[in-house]
Amino acid sequence: MTLTSPDIKPLTRQNFPPNFVFGVATSAFQIEGATHEDGRGDSIWDTFCREPGRIRDGTNGDVACEHYHRLEQDLDLIQSLGVDAYRFSVAWPRIQPSGTGAANEAGLAFYERLVDGLSQRGIAAHLTLYHWDLPQALQDQGGWTNRQTAHHFAEYARIIGERLGHKVRSIATLNEPWCASILSYEIGEHAPGWHDRPAALSAAHHLLLGHGLAMQELRALKLSADLGTVLNLGPAYPATPADGAAAAVADGRFNRWFLDPVFRGEYPRDIWDGYGTDVPVVEAGDFEIIRAPLDFLGVNYYTRSYISASGEQPAGAVTTDMGWEVFPQGLSDLLIRLHADYTLPPIFITENGAAYPDTQNAEGDIHDPERVKYLESHLRAVLAAGEAGVDVRGYFGWSLMDNFEWAYGYSKRFGLVYVDYETQERTLKDSARWYQALAKS
Ligand code: FCB
């Protein structure tokens, strides 16, 4: 099995700065299952999955990877990979089944077992507060379009901070606010599945506000954990010079709309003007809250966008099972640009990975050379950014194991570890072994 081209030396830890963190990532709804156990309330994804046609393969999160019931086994699995860190999310509806009020002890106890189990195994816990599973009861009041949701989120953040904050290495407030707003309220592909741009921009604003309010609550607890947030970012490249203006808009809507409030305390003027009357209500003082200093920025990177009025595709593009172009240079370009344009805290690549239609052969092996190539080339892009002066402290492969890929259900496999959904058996793919060799090097 040749995992690296023969003329390039395989990556080892020696290539990376000392203390560079190698981790794997998941999120609650995508792996836990047990959606109706131990007092968990409905989330917007439970509701969304019940609506016909929303999920390509008609599945839901009820069982998923049964992680809720296989916690110890999965912790052992993570440990077997030799990684330093594990990024996971807490399901808000396990903690506050209707989004407000007293904490549900059974929910807290589950995540406490998780972080204690990581610590016993010498693995750093990187906790994300919100990876899209909003309590349905809050959606019934408008979800993120309701400003009050930001305040509820801050209260939930305090509950988690108080109980788990001293046991984790980092806390990220949000995962990918672009997805939780635009993809969910404007494009309608994610829960709650709306098609309403003003609502989406209002949701985005309240997510950012919720982030800032949660930062205030967490800071007040004086935790040793690093505090930050996670954005999904990707550069937009114009196919021709004539596509330059459109690429600037794409970049502004996807990247700057979230970066500028957090790091500059303002929305990008060009994009704000372009949105016309669709822009959100910003109250006095909002940006002061939103621009709270961060200890780290999490960057999720999968692909670039290629902007072409004629619909032209990039020459020679190779794509994953998601149809996403494999473009590692986009990650180094992105990081170098972020470093040039913003004053940033240390960066972690909190997600990066690829879906391929993996199958288990008769011997039980899963050969996924494309994923190995994807991971390796993107890790090299991180190294290139580092050489250009960008302070990247760690990398989390998405994902620990195959899981519920949102609107695609179980049809897209992003795991380093293969999951047989019939038996719930977990098997290391070649990519997991490759990553393990790197992590243990
Ligand atoms: C990201 C999500 C993550 C996963 C990957 C493929 O946008 O944060 O949950 O679905 O995409």
Boltz pocket constraint, residues with backbone or C-beta under 6 A from the ligand:
constraints:
  - pocket:
      binder: B
      contacts: [[A, 27], [A, 30], [A, 175], [A, 176], [A, 179], [A, 232], [A, 300], [A, 351], [A, 398], [A, 404], [A, 405], [A, 406], [A, 414]]
      max_distance: 6.0
